[in-house]
Amino acid sequence: MEASQYKCPNCDAELVFDPSTQQLTCDFCRSEFTMDKIKEIYAGKTPETTEETQQKEEFESHTNLYQCKNCGAEIMAEDDTTATFCYYCHSPVILSGRLKGDFKPSKIIGFHIKREQAETMFKDWCGKKKFIPADFKSQQQLEKMTGLYVPFWVTDCDVDADYQALGKKIRSWTSGSYRYTETKEFSVIRRAKITTRGIPADGESKIEDLLMESIEPFDYAGLQPFDMSYFSGFFADKYDVDKAAVFPRIKERVTQASRDVINRSVVGYTTTVVQHQNYNINKTNWQYIMLPVWFMTYRYNDKIYEFAINGQTGKLAGTPPLDKKKLAFFAFLVGIVVAIIVFLGGQFFI
């Protein structure tokens, strides 16, 4: 089998043979594999079963796809649920047909937070924010809050860690009139196989990645096999960021987690100077899942502000818009109060 017939296990891009390293490399995510390793990975893959094919066909026949002509968002809904507006820009949406079975997720976490609870959480959050526009927390704005299943890629990764550093143990003491310092140097080496579980990255380009990371974590113990009934009364997003595109985010989070594991094992030194460290992901296991989010956007001064609540845990995040007129009026009042205090203070000391 030629190298071009192999796909990268990490991002699904094509692998090519690099003569300089004698390895298969991925030009997209920079992963490297020996020929033996890639054969081992491919040997463990199993063909799609008939049951999986049937599930995809059922998903395709019972899922409507709506498209927003304004911003391009694509919304999935059960065939008994009608989408009328875009969750992102609030423009009308139109039915554009069915969705391919390949977009069927494997797992889903259903909503635990009801709409009434989400609205209360939003109002409480707004109550702690100053200088926000009055209509930001209006009932009309609350009606735009959408129960949305956001597509996520979740990965388990096997990592080969190679770490080398110079560790120093320094101690000082005084004897008589002399001050002594002793420095011992050690070669610190860590070579380990690390496995990370359930690293998430959302597959929707329109929602800020940082916003979705801010409402993590989701409790994966609540994952259930996907069933269309979860869509009843809610909407879902069709992913527009595939595995290859999210892999750099996954890789960054996996590398940081692996680095933390290694750093926690390096103890007992006064100083440590890292000389070399490499964290190579050599195997990934992907799942495409749907996670529940109460989502709302607000357009203010030609900028869109996003707000989200974890539909399972209730953790919320968002950036409130700043009403500059309110802020200016407040500053004006503060200025008047300060001027009065200064004036009265001056009168007192005359």
PyMOL commands that set and color helices and strands:
alter all, ss='L'
color gray80, all
select helices_A, chain A and resi 3-5+35-43+50-61+101-103+115-127+134-137+139-142+209-214+220-222+228-231+243-265+324-349
alter helices_A, ss='H'
color red, helices_A
select strands_A, chain A and resi 15-18+23-26+32-33+63-68+74-78+93-98+107-108+146-175+178-202+224-225+235-237+271-300+303-310+316-318
alter strands_A, ss='S'
color yellow, strands_A
deselect
rebuild
show_as cartoon
